[in-house]
């Protein structure tokens, strides 16, 4: 999955503190990397009753809830071999990249890390140039000194987790309103974090589970010296491109190799040539045995967010407002980018990460809407809600607690639909983060309120550093057309009450011509080029920023965003309470059932089997693909399906080394795991805890899986670790990396 830097934290800083009173959002989470769409959605953390292979389980609770069932279907490990704070175990080999967003795993005693190619895509692009195009040609460090530092890249290990519900909720009373409840929770969690972090080298977060009914503490250690070791060319790592995204059969070698470095004592340190490869507590053995249908399989990773108990009203909102807006806004940006990327290699490299992100989530929103309708998820949700209401009505004491829950949901969603605030937030977010001249203007605008502060000069220096990186991938012609296009899309699709003041300028001064307005901004803004911005930063004046047309436009859209957001905040306390009571009631209604908390970027375990599926009537999908399928898909006229001559040569000679299965080179396989965004790069391990592959995608037929897990359709698409080893060893000639690993046959 691909992620932009979120505007969320910046926007929160502009929001009245009295309006932010949602204790169900993360209290504090250094592990969380928010998707750009998240800052305009209500963040929900509902649970779901486990059945079949469904479930995103907290590893510390596996011994209580899951270990017997896992062992019955083939697991040969104990619970302590999966999660323990007293001995090295599987969880010690699992990492979160960049505080969440992707997962990876350690596969050697020298800190070698494996994750998805698409998780490293931005870093690969940033290291690339027209003369050294690692996206097209791949990259392999044949010696340690050739490994490339990745500025800003971090790797976080989970040290331990702990149930702190009793302490966090100790001062919460039934008579509190949501603001009082949130304040009591915030005070206690702040104390827990301060006590745990003080005098330590760790980062701590306290996370809400079951919609604020439980709370867990997570302790992490984060390493900041991460280097690029190996990445296949996009013709392998991204084979199939947007066409095959979310589809099966898949033939993508979606992996890359990084390395984690530490200081001489094994502690986190910023990049330094003297740093040493990390010696981890534990690393995963790598299996050469492959997988067979029915094999036990398990994934540990950092799934981002699911919403398994979104109500039927929420389904309607997705289908009618949020998803259509998301699809239209992203498509508008993609169309502009594609034209310029196709015309110029430097632009293609510079915008590769942004375009890949957009394409990924554009298609996801499309497929999610189709899946929600095809699987009749609305009907299923309505049935559950009717059963819940019947259960509530069956007891007077339950009525006192839960009687208003469903009516509150209905009223709140009807109000939201009428206001169309969600659409405005979607479009504003995509414009502010897509029209990057507005984004850099908004970022630099923080100087306006800090001209008299003691750290002003330091802020100016940091802005200079940020500008150098920002304009490295800034194409003015593309950005101007993107701004013009997004201004048109916003005005056409957003309710009039959320149209920003800058459109009055467009109307009065530019006769409603957004093209002329975009031209004006780029002609007169200090943010139109690095040279102009650096000239300003050498002699900063408050008036220069406040009068700048890009800054004025950005502030105008922020104001409209905040207007829409505040219309939601009016009912947010009521909505939070309804969600918390709904999940509490569902758990009370089914005391015999085992529930798991929704994903929230904390480590989870999911288990299942290797299994084929039937995607539609009269169709059957085998559980694995082979290199033969790559050759069958080859299309030299389509960049998404180009096959390297080197790969074709190895295929024709059947030169697969020790990595084939009876002369057949397996590429990808399917499992029944329950995953979502954030699980990208998660290790897939067998019954012995050995690495068999990497999770990198889901199937389109079950794209509503964040809301409803479908036992018959949902599959996780994994790249076979033997294909990874084949590419590293036989294709790239980097066999020394395989020699680092502990191979199991």
N, C-alpha and C positions, 0 to 999 in steps of 0.2 A: 504494500500500500504506500501511497505517496502523500506527503504532508507539506503544506506551506507553514511558515511561521505564523502563529495565530495572532490576530489582533485582540483576542479576548482580554489579555491582561492589560493592554493599553486602554481598551474601552472601559474596563472596570474602573481604572484609575480616574476616568472622567465621569463615572456614574455616582450620583449622590449616595453616600454610604448608608443612609437610612433606607434606601431602596433595595440594598442587597442584603436580604435576610433569608437566604435559602440554605439551611443547615444540611440539606440533602445533597448539595454539591460537595465536591471534595473539600475537606477542611484545610488540608495543605498536602500537596502531593508533588514532590520533586520528580516523581517517576512519570508524571502524566504529560503527554504531548497531545494537546487538543486538536482535533480536526477542525478546519476552518468553519465547517458547517455547525460545529457544536455550540459556538458561542451564541447562536440564535435559537437553539432548540432548548426545550426543557430537558435537563439531564435527569433521566429516570433510571433507577437501580432496583428493578423488581426481581423476584425470584421465580423459579419455575419448578414444578414437580418433575422429578427425574423419571424417565422411562427409556428403555432400550439403551442406546449409546449416547443419549443426551446428557449434558451436564458439564459445567465449567466449575470444577471443584477446587476449594481451597486446599492446597497440599497438606497443611497441618492437620486437616480433618479427615484425610484419607484413611487413617487407621481406624477411625470411628465409623465412617459411612461406607467406604468403598472397597477396602482391601480384600474382603472375602469374595465379593462379586468379581473383582479383577482376577483373583487367583483361580476362581472357578472357570474362567474363560481362557486361562493360559498363563497369566503372569507368574513368573518364578522369583520375583523379588519380594522382600518384606517391606512393610510401610516405612521402616527406618532407613531403608536403602533408597527410598524416594525422597523423604523429607525428614531431616533431623537437625537439631542444633548442637548435638553432641558428637557427631561423627560425619565424615565426608559422605556425601550422597548426591543423587542426581540433581537436586535443586541447586547445588553449588556449581554446576556446569552451565546453568541457564542464565542468560543475561538479557537485559533490556537495553536496546540501543537508543541513545539520545533521550533518556528518561521516559521511554515509552514510544510506541509507534511501530516498532518492529522488534522481533526477538532473534536471538542467536544462541549458539552454544560453543563451548570450548572443547576442542577435539585433539589437543596435544598438551604435553607437559611444558611446552614452550609458549603457551598463551595463544595458540592458533585458534582463530574464531571463524565459524562458518555461519552465513546467513544468506538471505536471498539476494540475487543480483539487483532486483528492483529496490531492495532496502539500501543497497550501496550505490544506487544509480546516481543520486545527486552528487555524492562524493566522487564517483568515477567521472562524471561530467565536469566537475570543478577542476579536476586534475588534468582534464583533456584540453587540447588545443587543435587547431587545424593540422599542425605538424606532428602532433602526438595525440591522435584521436583514439583514446582508449575505449570509447563507446563502440566504435566501429571495429577496431583491431584487437581489442582486449588488452590486458596488462598482466605481466607475470614478473615478479621480483625473483630473479634466479639466485640472488644472494641477499642475506639480511640487510646489508647496507643499501640495497636498491628499494627497500620498502618505503612507501611514500607516507609522510605524516598527513593526517586529515584534520585540519584545524576545526575545532569546535565539536568533534565527534567524541561521544562519551559512551562508556559501557558500565552498567550498574548490576551488581550482584545482590541478591536478596540474602541477608544475614539471618533474619528470623522474622516471624510474624506472631502476633499475640492478640487474643481476644481481650479488649479493654472495655467491653460494653458496660459492665457493672459500674466501673468508675466514671465513664463518660456520662452515663444516664443517671448517676446517683442523685443529682440535684434537680432532675426534671420531674415536674409534678403534673398530674392530669389537668389541672386548672390553668396551666400556662397557655398563652397564645403562641403562635409560631415564632414570633420575634423573640419572646422571652425564652422559649425553648432553645432556639438557635444560639442565643447569647450564652446560656448556661452550658451548652455543648461546646461552643467555641472556647470559652474560658477554660474548661477542663482539658480539652485537647491541646490547647496552647501550653498548658502546664506539663502535660505528658511529653510533648515534643521537646520542650526546653529541658526537662529533667533527663531525657534520654540522650539528647544531642550534646549537652554540656560536657566538655572534657573528652569527647569522643571524636573519631574521624568519620562518623556515620551521618547519613541523612535519614530523617524520620518523617513518616506521614501517618495520619490517622484517617481511615477511610470508612465511609458509611456503607453498610450492607443491609439488604432487605429494607430499603427505603427509609433508613434512619432508625430502624428497630434494633440494629446491632452495630458495633464499631470495632474495627481491628487496627492494630498498629503494625506498620511495616518498617523494618530497619534495613538500610541499603548501604553499600560501599561502592563509590563511583570512581572509575579510572578515566583519566583525561588524555592519555597518550595512546592513541589508536592509529594504526598505520595500515595502508592498503598493501596487500600481499599478492592477490591474484583475482582477476575477473575475466571471464570468457568474453569474446566479442558478442555484441548484441544479436548477431545471427544465431547464437546459441542461447545466451542468457535471456533474450527477449524474443526468441523465435515465436512467430505467430502474432506478435504485437497486439494491437487493439482488436483485430479480427478474432483471435482465439481467446482473448481475455474473458474469463468467467466460463469458458467452454470446455467440454470434454468431447472427443479425445484431445489430449494436450501433449506437446512434444518439446517443452521448454526446459532448457538446462538452467533453471533459475537459481543460481548460487554465486557467491563471491567469497573470498577469503580475506580476513583482516587479522591483525595481531594486536594483543593488548600488552602494553609495556608498563613497568612500575619502576620505582627507585630501587636502590640496592637492597633495601629492607623489605621489598615486596609491597610497599605502600603506594597509594595513588600519587602521581606527580604529573605536572604539565610536561609537554614535550621537551626532551633534552637528549642529545646524542649519547649521553652516558647512561640513560635508562636501559633497563634489561627486560627481556621478554618475561611476562608474568608467569610465575610458577603457581598454577591454580590449586585450590583445595581438591578439586576433582575435575576430570575430563572424561568425555564420552568415548568408549571404545567404538570402533566403526565396523559394521558387519559387512562381510563379503557374501553372506549366504542369500541375500535377497529376501523377498516376501512371497508368500503363497496365499491364495484365497482362504479366508478363515483364520489367518494368523492373528494372534493378539497384537495390539498396537496401542501406543500411548503417546500423548503429546504434552509437554510442559511449555508454557509460554505466557505472554502478556496480552491477552485479548483486550481490546479497547473499550467497547461499550455494546451492550445488547439491551433490548427492551422487550423481554419476553412477556411481560404483562401490560403492554400497551393496550388500552381499551379499544373497543370498537369505534369510539369517537376519534381516537388517535389515528386509527386506520383510515378513516374518512379524510382526516386532515392531511395525511401523507399523500393519499391518492388525488385529492382535489387541489391542494395548495403547495405544500413543501416540495414534493418530488417534481412536479411539472416546472416549478420555478427553478429548481436546481438544474434540471436537464437543459432548460432553455438558456440559462445564464452561462453555464459551462460550455455549451455548444457554440455560443456566440464568441467566446474567447478562443476556443480551439480553432475555429474557422480562420480567424485572423492570424494566429500563430502559425498554422500549417502553411499558409501561403508564403510567409517569409522564411520559414524553416526549409521549405522545399527549394527556395531560390538561393540559399546561402549556407555553406557548411558551418561557418562560425556561428551564425544564428541558430542553426539546428542544434549545435552542441550547447550553446548558452541557454536555450529554452527547453532542452530535452526533459529536465526534471519536472518543470512546471506543466509541460504538455502531457507527460506521462501521468502525473497526478490527476489532471483534469479528465483525461480519457478514462482512467480507471474508475473514478467516482461518477462520471457522466453515465457510463454504461451500467454501473451498479444501480443507480437510481432508476434507470429504465427497466432493468431486469427485476428489480425489487417490486416495482409497481405491477409488472406483468405477473409475477409470482404471487403477490398478494391476492390478485383477482382470480388467477387460475386455481389456486388452492383454497379459495373461499375463506380466507383468514378472518374476514369481518364476521362471517356467520359463526365461526368457532368462538371468537371473542364474545359475541353477543350471547351465545349459549352459556358460557362460563359466568358472565355477568348476571344472567337470569337466575342461574343456580345460586349464585352468591346472594342475590336479593331475596330469593325464597328462603335460604338458610337464615338470613338476618331476620326476616319476618316471622320465623318460627319460634322466637324466644324474645321476651320483653327486655331482658338485660342486654341482649345483642342489639336490639333496636336503639337503646340508649347510646350505644357506641357507634354503630355502623349505619344507621338508617338513612343518613343524608349523603353517604358516599357517592352512590351512583347518580343521584340528582345533581350533586355538585359537579361531577364530571360533565354531565350533559350541559349544564348552564355555562360552565367555563369554556368548553369547546365551541358552543354556539356563539358565545361572545367573541372568541378568537376568530372564528370563521367570518363573522360580520365585519370585524375591524380590518381583516386582511393584513394584520401586523406581521404575521409570519412571512408572507411574500416579500414585504418591504425589507425585512431583516435579511432574507436570503439574497435578494438582489443587491442590497447595500454592501453586504459582506463580500460578495463576488466582485463588485465594482472596486471597492477600496483595496482589495487584495489582488485584483487583476490589473487594474490601471495603476501601474506601479509608481507613476509620478505622484499620484495622490498618496500612495502609501509612504513613500520616503518623505513627502511633505508633512504628513501626519506624525511620523516618527521624529523628525527634526523639530517639529513644533513644540516638543517638550521644553525646548530652550526658552520659550516665551515666558513661562512662569518662573524661570530659574536664573534670570539675568543678575539678580542680586545675591544669589546663593554662594556659599563658600566653595562648592564643588563645580561652579560654572565652567572654569577652564578645563577641568577634567572631563566634563560632559562634552565640551567642544572637541576635545581630542578624541573621545570615543566616537563622536559623530564623523570625524574625518576618517577613522579606521573603517567605520561602517560604510561610508560613501565609497571608499576604494573597492570594497567587495561588491557593493550593490551595482555600481556602474560597469563592472567587469562583464556583466551579462545583461546590459541594457541597450536595446536597439531603438533609437529615437523614432524612426519611421514606423516601426511595428507598434511601439507604445502609443504614438499619437493616434493611429488608426484604432487601436484597442480602446483607447479612451473615448473616441468618437462613437464607436460601436456600442460600448457599454452605456453611454449616456442615452443613446436612442432606446436601447433595450429597457433601461430603467424607466424612462418616461412613458413607454408604451405599456408596461406591465404592472406598474405599481399604483395603488389607490391614490387619488389626488391629495389626500391629507398628509401623505408621506413624501410628496415631491419636494425636494430641497429648494432653498431660497436661490441657489445658483441658477435655477431654471428661469427665474425672473430676469436675471442678467442676460441669459441666452435670448429670452424673448425681446427685451428692451434694446439691448445693445447689438445683438447679432441676428435679429429678425428670425428667431427660432432655428437658426442654422447651427447645429451642434458641431459641424465640421469647422466652421469659422471660430467657434469658441475653443475647440481643441487646438487649432492653429495659434490662437491668441495665447493660450496657456504655455505652449511650448516656445513661443517667441519671447515671452516676458518673464517666465518663471526662473528663479535661481535653481530649481530642481530639475531643469531640462537637461543638464549635463553635469558631469563631475567637476569640470573646470569652474563652472558658475558657482556651484555649491561650495567648493573649496575656497574660492575667492571670498564668498560671504563669510565662511567660517574663520577666515584670517582676520576679518574685521566685522564681527557680528553686531547687528543692530536689530532691536526688537521690531521696529516699524517695518524693516525690510521683510521680515517673515509675515507679520500680520497683514501686510498689503499684498503679499505674493498671491497671484491668481490660483496657483495649485493648492496653496495652503487654505485659501478661502473656499475653494471647491471641496477640499477634503473635510474641512470643518462643517460645511453645509451638509454633506452626506452623513457625517457623524451625528449631527443634530437630528437628522431625520431617523437615523438608526435608533438613537436614544429615545425619540418620541415613540417609535414602535415598541421598543423594549420596555419602556415605562408603562405602556398600556398593558403589557403582559404582567409586569410586576405588581400592578394593582390587584391582581387575583392570585399572585404566586403563593402567598401564604396559604390561602384556601386550597390551592391545587396541591401543594406539598402535603398538607394534612390529609387530603383525600387519598393521595397515593400511599402515604404511610399506613393509614387505616385499612386501605384495600388489601395491601399485602399482609398486614397483621391478621386481618379477617380470613384471608385465604389459608393461611397457615393454621389458624385456629379451626377452620372448617375441615381440614384434612390432617388431623394430628397423627395419623398413621403413616403419612407420606414423608419422604425425605426431600427437603428443598435445598436448592443451592442459590447463592446470590448472583445477580446479573454481573456481567463483566464490567470492570471499571479500571482497567489498566494495572491491575494487580496480578501476581502470578497465579495461574490456574492450571489444573490438570484435567485432561479429557482422555477417555479411553474408549476403545472399540475394536474393530477388526478390519482386515483388508477384505474389500467386498465390491463386486460389480453392482450395477443397478439398471433399471429399466426407465429411461428418461421419458418415454412416451409410448403410446400404443404401437405394438409391432416392432419396437426398437429395443435392442439389448446392447449395453455398453460393457465391454470387458474391463477387468480391473487394472490392466496395464497397457502401456504403449511401448513401441520399440523404435529403434533408429530407422527401420524400414519406413515408418510413417513420416519421418522427417524428409526422407528422399521423395516420398510420394507427394508431399505438400510443396516441394520446391517450386518456386516461381521467380525466375531471375528478373522479371519485370516489376516485382513487388518487393519493396525493401523489407517487409515483414516476413517474407518467406525465402530470403536468400540463404543458400547453403554454402558454407565455406568449402573451397576445393580441397583443403586439407581433411575436412571431415568426410567428404565424399570418397577421398582416396582410402582413408582408414576403413570406411564402410565396405567399399568394393573389395578390399583385400581381407575383409573380416579380421582386421588386426585390432582385436578388442582386449588383448592381454588376458589378465586373470579376472576381468570384470564382467564377462558375459555369462549368460545362463544357457549352457549347452549350445554355444555359438550364436546366441541371440542377445543383442545389446538392448536391455530394457532402459527406458527413458523416464517414464512417470508411472505412478500407480495411485489407486483410490483407497481411501479408508472411510469409516463411518464417524470420524471424530466431529465434535461440536466445537467449531472455531469461528472467529470473526476477525475484523481488521485489528492489527496488533499482533496476531499470531503469525504473520508473515515471517518466514525464517525459522519458525519453531522446529526443534528437532522432533522427528518421528522415531520412536525407539521400540524395539521388540520386547518380547517377554523377558529377555535377559538384561534389558537396559542398554542395548547396543544400538547405535545410530543406523537406521535403515533409509532415511530420507529427510527431506525438508518440506514442510507445509508451505504452499505458496498461493493457493487459490481455492475458491469454492465453485460449485457448478451452478449454472444459470437457472436451472429448473427449481432450485431451492433458494433463490436469492432473497426470499422473505425470511431467511433463517435468523436474522437478528431479532425478529419478532416471534417467529414460530419455527421450532425445530420439526422437520418432517422426517420421520424415521425411514420411510421408504425411498425418499429422494435425496436427502442431504448427503453429500460426499465432500471430503477434503481431497484436493489434488496435490500430490507430493512428487517432487523430483527424486528419483531413485539414487541413493548415495553411490551406487556402482557406476552410474552414468557420470556423476560428479568426479569420481576417481579416474574414470576413463579419460575425461576431458583434461583433468589436471596432468595426468601421467602421459597418456599416449598422444593427445592433441597438442597440449602446450609444452610437453617435455619438461615439466616441473615435478618429476617424480620424487625429488628430495622432500617435497611437502608431504607426500604419501608416506614416506619413510618415517616422518615425525609421528604418525598416527599409530595407535594400537589397533591392528586389524584382527577381527574375529571371523573365523570361517564356519 
